Amino acid sequence: MDCDYFDFTTKEELPEEHSEDTRECPHCKKPIPADSLFCLYCGEAVSPSNKKNIWAAALVIFVLIAFLCWIFIQ
């Protein structure tokens, strides 16, 4: 009999415990790929690393302050 069915005996590929390409889910504390947007285990959204966002915000603030100083000095 030819039927399409889901084979529950196959093991799902999940990230290794201590791989360099993983990070910890902030919700369930299990290892997930470093570039994941959602946890593979609990399904919660995880935010990407915000180090780039902090530097971008600092740069924008610096440029804005420099521009305002330049305007008021003239």
C-alpha positions as CSV (number, residue, x, y, z in Angstrom):
1,M,0.0,0.0,0.0
2,D,1.5,3.4,-1.1
3,C,0.6,6.0,1.5
4,D,2.3,9.2,2.5
5,Y,2.8,9.3,6.2
6,F,5.1,10.9,8.7
7,D,7.8,8.6,10.0
8,F,8.0,9.2,13.7
9,T,11.0,7.0,14.0
10,T,13.4,9.5,12.4
11,K,15.3,11.7,14.8
12,E,15.1,15.4,14.2
13,E,18.5,17.1,13.7
14,L,19.0,19.6,16.5
15,P,22.1,21.6,17.3
16,E,24.9,20.1,19.4
17,E,25.1,21.0,23.1
18,H,28.5,22.8,22.9
19,S,29.0,24.0,19.4
20,E,30.5,27.4,18.5
21,D,27.6,28.1,16.2
22,T,25.0,27.9,19.0
23,R,23.7,30.1,21.8
24,E,21.3,29.6,24.6
25,C,17.6,30.3,24.3
26,P,16.7,33.1,26.8
27,H,13.3,31.4,27.5
28,C,14.0,27.6,27.8
29,K,17.8,27.7,28.1
30,K,18.4,25.1,25.4
31,P,21.0,25.4,22.7
32,I,19.8,27.0,19.4
33,P,21.7,28.1,16.3
34,A,23.3,31.5,16.8
35,D,21.4,33.0,13.9
36,S,17.9,31.7,14.8
37,L,15.0,34.1,15.1
38,F,12.9,31.5,16.9
39,C,13.8,28.7,19.4
40,L,13.6,25.2,17.9
41,Y,12.4,23.8,21.2
42,C,9.9,26.3,22.8
43,G,9.0,28.3,19.6
44,E,9.5,31.7,21.3
45,A,11.1,34.5,19.4
46,V,14.7,35.3,20.2
47,S,16.2,38.6,19.5
48,P,19.4,38.7,17.4
49,S,22.6,39.9,19.1
50,N,22.2,43.6,19.7
51,K,25.9,44.6,19.8
52,K,25.6,46.0,16.3
53,N,22.5,48.0,17.4
54,I,24.3,49.6,20.3
55,W,27.2,50.7,18.1
56,A,24.8,52.1,15.5
57,A,22.9,54.1,18.1
58,A,26.1,55.4,19.6
59,L,27.3,56.5,16.1
60,V,24.0,58.3,15.3
61,I,24.1,60.1,18.7
62,F,27.7,61.1,18.1
63,V,27.0,62.5,14.6
64,L,23.9,64.3,15.8
65,I,25.8,66.0,18.7
66,A,28.7,66.9,16.3
67,F,26.2,68.4,13.8
68,L,24.5,70.5,16.6
69,C,27.8,71.7,17.9
70,W,28.8,72.7,14.4
71,I,25.5,74.7,13.9
72,F,25.8,76.6,17.2
73,I,29.5,77.4,16.8
74,Q,28.9,79.2,13.5
